[in-house]
């Protein structure tokens, strides 16, 4: 769903390349994640400033637990301190949401997430969505499980299960589908990110930039590329018929 000013309504970003950014500088990987977290904060503010409605970022996947413990710990520590900074988002009119299985995190982190969501729930600017312990397949399986439970309990009839109802059982219930998916760093994969929600998204792969170097101008480039594409949703272009 594109808006009238040509901006996509919902942008998804796979923040890739932190490790390589650090390696090129002879730094430990955790320094790459720290630089990546800073880049993310800058992009979130900028997205709000230009009037973007939804921005979802892949912060931590269900597969990321397989990384060495000190690297996982460093990402969790960044998340913890960022959650404290989020109190300021209310002033900036940014609404924060988290998608994924948050129960895997320590109780204090879960409480901070709930607080950030509660504090910002009336904001009318950007909705900033952080995917944490998130996996697209896990999300779809969870939705199917919850639908089966509701059907078993007699709350819904199996005949009522269509795409629209299914969407309401995803973490992203009520959030429009992704229009533009951006992945920097030269990997050309979706990596289990928003599988359902990107069905008709435009993909912009930016091989020349690693996530910590991603700047507002880089987002502008991706938005310009998006505007240059014609979206058909399986139909024909206007004028082709
Ligand atoms: C990919 O880079 C990035 C991640 C797995 C995690 C993303 C995390 C951050 C941007 C930092 C935390 C952010 C917040 C908002 C708290 P990679 O490590 O896969 O890079 P590589 O492919 O070069 O090794």
Boltz pocket constraint, residues with backbone or C-beta under 6 A from the ligand:
constraints:
  - pocket:
      binder: B
      contacts: [[A, 15], [A, 16], [A, 17], [A, 18], [A, 19], [A, 20], [A, 21], [A, 33], [A, 34], [A, 36], [A, 37], [A, 40], [A, 58], [A, 59], [A, 60], [A, 64], [A, 75], [A, 78], [A, 79], [A, 82]]
      max_distance: 6.0
